Amino acid sequence: MAERLKISLLNGEREFTVRFVIEKDGKHATCALPTSYDEVDAFLISVRRFLAGAYDDEATILFAGVEVVLIPDNKTVCFRFDNATVKMDGREAGELSLALRSQLESCGVRDESGEEKYRFVGVSPRGNRGCYYWYLDPTFSVCEGDYVWVKMGRHNTEQVVYVDGIRRCGEENVPYPVQRAKHVLRKATEREICDYQSKYES
């Protein structure tokens, strides 16, 4: 029987514990490790971007001290800890990331405090939700669930993207350096939204 991995978040404060459970041959191995909202958020963004095709080469990231290897050739995510390696295919990794995102957001903790000096919007291209490429909204009017025009990628291709979420930020809690951040160009029209949805979300 192949090893299976379950991951869940414990506690509902700014600091979390992430619980890893390995199932194999009817037995369970469990470990609980400290993490934070920002670390969980960064891990989930990395996985969603990986699944959306943003990685050309194999990459290794850490999540609560656990080594996670992203292998683009076969869209595999490998977790390595306690002398074990557990592999997830793209579907399983996608389901895991969505479940953890739901747990994280249900805690009601967001990186928003103090005066809203900047509004960053996290967007996803081509129907891939949860990627959170950060853009500045100079109008302070974009909301989660909107569709907006941005310049994306190395060639600054103008395209419509979906807004996964927003962060109201002061100087100390921006998700991306303000000086290097690209701006939202404008909100998409109803016609442009329909075209996008029929192409990527139907």
LUMROGU-107084 format. One record per residue (C-alpha): residue number from 1; z, x, y. Coordinates in nm, 4 decimals, always signed. Layout:
# LUMROGU-107084
SITE pos       up     east    north
SITE NUM        Z        X        Y
...
END
This chain:
# LUMROGU-107084
SITE pos       up     east    north
SITE   1  +0.0000  +0.0000  +0.0000
SITE   2  -0.0917  +0.1344  +0.3433
SITE   3  +0.1807  +0.1931  +0.5960
SITE   4  +0.2153  -0.0700  +0.8658
SITE   5  +0.3785  -0.0297  +1.2038
SITE   6  +0.5538  -0.2879  +1.4181
SITE   7  +0.6632  -0.2098  +1.7740
SITE   8  +0.8859  -0.4245  +1.9916
SITE   9  +1.0820  -0.3926  +2.3154
SITE  10  +1.4559  -0.4475  +2.3328
SITE  11  +1.6660  -0.5203  +2.6418
SITE  12  +1.5406  -0.6874  +2.9554
SITE  13  +1.6381  -0.4467  +3.2284
SITE  14  +1.4432  -0.1717  +3.3993
SITE  15  +1.5294  +0.0565  +3.1074
SITE  16  +1.4135  -0.0484  +2.7622
SITE  17  +1.4518  +0.0543  +2.4032
SITE  18  +1.1340  +0.0565  +2.1986
SITE  19  +1.1781  -0.0123  +1.8284
SITE  20  +0.9341  +0.1270  +1.5746
SITE  21  +0.9393  -0.0199  +1.2226
SITE  22  +0.7317  +0.1336  +0.9433
SITE  23  +0.6718  -0.0840  +0.6387
SITE  24  +0.5594  +0.0742  +0.3129
SITE  25  +0.5950  -0.0408  -0.0468
SITE  26  +0.8449  -0.3083  +0.0510
SITE  27  +1.0691  -0.0628  +0.2372
SITE  28  +1.1384  -0.0333  +0.6082
SITE  29  +1.2072  +0.2719  +0.8224
SITE  30  +1.3294  +0.1951  +1.1723
SITE  31  +1.3935  +0.4031  +1.4807
SITE  32  +1.4846  +0.2954  +1.8331
SITE  33  +1.4010  +0.5178  +2.1288
SITE  34  +1.4678  +0.4873  +2.5030
SITE  35  +1.1785  +0.4176  +2.7373
SITE  36  +1.1109  +0.2584  +3.0761
SITE  37  +0.8909  -0.0082  +3.2304
SITE  38  +0.6621  +0.2591  +3.3758
SITE  39  +0.6241  +0.4405  +3.0432
SITE  40  +0.5450  +0.1207  +2.8522
SITE  41  +0.3023  +0.0166  +3.1259
SITE  42  +0.1245  +0.3561  +3.1194
SITE  43  +0.1006  +0.3484  +2.7382
SITE  44  -0.0511  +0.0001  +2.7380
SITE  45  -0.3027  +0.0916  +3.0071
SITE  46  -0.4093  +0.4011  +2.8106
SITE  47  -0.4619  +0.1972  +2.4931
SITE  48  -0.6594  -0.0766  +2.6716
SITE  49  -0.8806  +0.1790  +2.8465
SITE  50  -0.9334  +0.3570  +2.5142
SITE  51  -1.0380  +0.0323  +2.3452
SITE  52  -1.2734  -0.0393  +2.6363
SITE  53  -1.4544  +0.2901  +2.5704
SITE  54  -1.3123  +0.5061  +2.8480
SITE  55  -1.2383  +0.8025  +2.6175
SITE  56  -1.5206  +1.0253  +2.4917
SITE  57  -1.2949  +1.2786  +2.3199
SITE  58  -0.9819  +1.2547  +2.1079
SITE  59  -0.6675  +1.2383  +2.3219
SITE  60  -0.2952  +1.2621  +2.2520
SITE  61  -0.0346  +1.0810  +2.4587
SITE  62  +0.3410  +1.0374  +2.4209
SITE  63  +0.5149  +0.7021  +2.4062
SITE  64  +0.8965  +0.7163  +2.3998
SITE  65  +0.8637  +1.0626  +2.2469
SITE  66  +0.6267  +0.9433  +1.9738
SITE  67  +0.2909  +1.1179  +1.9507
SITE  68  -0.0009  +0.8747  +1.9763
SITE  69  -0.3512  +1.0040  +1.8989
SITE  70  -0.6531  +0.8100  +2.0272
SITE  71  -0.9650  +0.8774  +1.8177
SITE  72  -1.2789  +0.7301  +1.9783
SITE  73  -1.5197  +0.8022  +1.6906
SITE  74  -1.3807  +0.5152  +1.4840
SITE  75  -1.1598  +0.3438  +1.7468
SITE  76  -0.8414  +0.4458  +1.5647
SITE  77  -0.4931  +0.4800  +1.7111
SITE  78  -0.2532  +0.7025  +1.5134
SITE  79  +0.1247  +0.7083  +1.5596
SITE  80  +0.2980  +1.0232  +1.4348
SITE  81  +0.6747  +1.0427  +1.3947
SITE  82  +0.9438  +1.1020  +1.1303
SITE  83  +0.6944  +1.2935  +0.9121
SITE  84  +0.4722  +0.9869  +0.8927
SITE  85  +0.1335  +0.8957  +1.0366
SITE  86  +0.0462  +0.5298  +1.0771
SITE  87  -0.3114  +0.4376  +1.1657
SITE  88  -0.4277  +0.1237  +1.3443
SITE  89  -0.7862  +0.0134  +1.3821
SITE  90  -0.9140  -0.1183  +1.7139
SITE  91  -0.8331  -0.4815  +1.6346
SITE  92  -0.4750  -0.4034  +1.5328
SITE  93  -0.4219  -0.1779  +1.8358
SITE  94  -0.5602  -0.4483  +2.0630
SITE  95  -0.3274  -0.7109  +1.9196
SITE  96  -0.0320  -0.4729  +1.9505
SITE  97  -0.1087  -0.3898  +2.3126
SITE  98  -0.1434  -0.7561  +2.4094
SITE  99  +0.1841  -0.8456  +2.2353
SITE 100  +0.3715  -0.5619  +2.4053
SITE 101  +0.2190  -0.6508  +2.7433
SITE 102  +0.3411  -1.0075  +2.6986
SITE 103  +0.6919  -0.8833  +2.6136
SITE 104  +0.6916  -0.6489  +2.9129
SITE 105  +0.5770  -0.9141  +3.1605
SITE 106  +0.8209  -1.1722  +3.0230
SITE 107  +1.1057  -0.9436  +3.1255
SITE 108  +1.0118  -1.0171  +3.4845
SITE 109  +1.0300  -0.6530  +3.5871
SITE 110  +0.7572  -0.5383  +3.8220
SITE 111  +0.7090  -0.2275  +4.0264
SITE 112  +0.7502  -0.4182  +4.3496
SITE 113  +1.0323  -0.3626  +4.5953
SITE 114  +1.0901  -0.3522  +4.9656
SITE 115  +0.8187  -0.3903  +5.2256
SITE 116  +0.4610  -0.4535  +5.1104
SITE 117  +0.2888  -0.1656  +5.2865
SITE 118  +0.0090  -0.1459  +5.0281
SITE 119  -0.1324  -0.3933  +4.7802
SITE 120  -0.2883  -0.2398  +4.4715
SITE 121  -0.4887  -0.4498  +4.2285
SITE 122  -0.5348  -0.3508  +3.8654
SITE 123  -0.8826  -0.4402  +3.7433
SITE 124  -1.0863  -0.4375  +3.4234
SITE 125  -1.4662  -0.4104  +3.3852
SITE 126  -1.7084  -0.5896  +3.1527
SITE 127  -1.4633  -0.8387  +3.0040
SITE 128  -1.2101  -0.5779  +2.8893
SITE 129  -0.8721  -0.7114  +2.9971
SITE 130  -0.5684  -0.4917  +3.0613
SITE 131  -0.7365  -0.1702  +3.1768
SITE 132  -0.5674  -0.1616  +3.5181
SITE 133  -0.7968  +0.0650  +3.7166
SITE 134  -0.6147  +0.0685  +4.0501
SITE 135  -0.7816  -0.0268  +4.3799
SITE 136  -0.6373  -0.0845  +4.7246
SITE 137  -0.6720  -0.4350  +4.8668
SITE 138  -0.6954  -0.3874  +5.2452
SITE 139  -0.6930  -0.7659  +5.3006
SITE 140  -0.3643  -0.8268  +5.1113
SITE 141  -0.5283  -1.1440  +4.9801
SITE 142  -0.6389  -1.0635  +4.6236
SITE 143  -0.4343  -1.2268  +4.3471
SITE 144  -0.4048  -1.1907  +3.9722
SITE 145  -0.6924  -1.3757  +3.8041
SITE 146  -0.9399  -1.3178  +4.0874
SITE 147  -1.2788  -1.1517  +4.0451
SITE 148  -1.3713  -0.8855  +4.3000
SITE 149  -1.6412  -0.6339  +4.3809
SITE 150  -1.5526  -0.2636  +4.3555
SITE 151  -1.7244  +0.0723  +4.3243
SITE 152  -1.6429  +0.2029  +3.9773
SITE 153  -1.7028  +0.5224  +3.7833
SITE 154  -1.8417  +0.8621  +3.8711
SITE 155  -2.1562  +0.7079  +4.0180
SITE 156  -1.9661  +0.4504  +4.2261
SITE 157  -2.1594  +0.1630  +4.0736
SITE 158  -2.0865  -0.1623  +4.2534
SITE 159  -1.9808  -0.4303  +4.0073
SITE 160  -1.7687  -0.7397  +3.9615
SITE 161  -1.4382  -0.6835  +3.7824
SITE 162  -1.1474  -0.9012  +3.6740
SITE 163  -0.8064  -0.8614  +3.8430
SITE 164  -0.5402  -0.8228  +3.5727
SITE 165  -0.2479  -0.7906  +3.8103
SITE 166  -0.1251  -0.6746  +4.1482
SITE 167  +0.1461  -0.4431  +4.2769
SITE 168  +0.3052  -0.4807  +4.6168
SITE 169  +0.4036  -0.1279  +4.7098
SITE 170  +0.5891  +0.0777  +4.9647
SITE 171  +0.5434  +0.4512  +5.0104
SITE 172  +0.7472  +0.5419  +4.7030
SITE 173  +0.6077  +0.3201  +4.4287
SITE 174  +0.2283  +0.3336  +4.4524
SITE 175  +0.0555  +0.3519  +4.1105
SITE 176  -0.2181  +0.5840  +4.2422
SITE 177  -0.2395  +0.8230  +4.5399
SITE 178  -0.3331  +0.6188  +4.8455
SITE 179  -0.5572  +0.8916  +4.9913
SITE 180  -0.7724  +0.8982  +4.6766
SITE 181  -0.7768  +0.5266  +4.5993
SITE 182  -1.0963  +0.3242  +4.6258
SITE 183  -1.0882  -0.0122  +4.8018
SITE 184  -1.1768  -0.3623  +4.6905
SITE 185  -1.5047  -0.4448  +4.8642
SITE 186  -1.4766  -0.8243  +4.8631
SITE 187  -1.3972  -1.1215  +4.6431
SITE 188  -1.6750  -1.2459  +4.4167
SITE 189  -1.8435  -1.5764  +4.4954
SITE 190  -1.8297  -1.8707  +4.2553
SITE 191  -2.1873  -1.7973  +4.1453
SITE 192  -2.1073  -1.4304  +4.0825
SITE 193  -1.7987  -1.5285  +3.8826
SITE 194  -2.0040  -1.7674  +3.6673
SITE 195  -2.2645  -1.4959  +3.6033
SITE 196  -1.9904  -1.2488  +3.5059
SITE 197  -1.8152  -1.4961  +3.2761
SITE 198  -2.1374  -1.5974  +3.1014
SITE 199  -2.2270  -1.2328  +3.0435
SITE 200  -1.8899  -1.0915  +2.9369
SITE 201  -1.6464  -1.3732  +2.8590
SITE 202  -1.8486  -1.6384  +2.6792
END
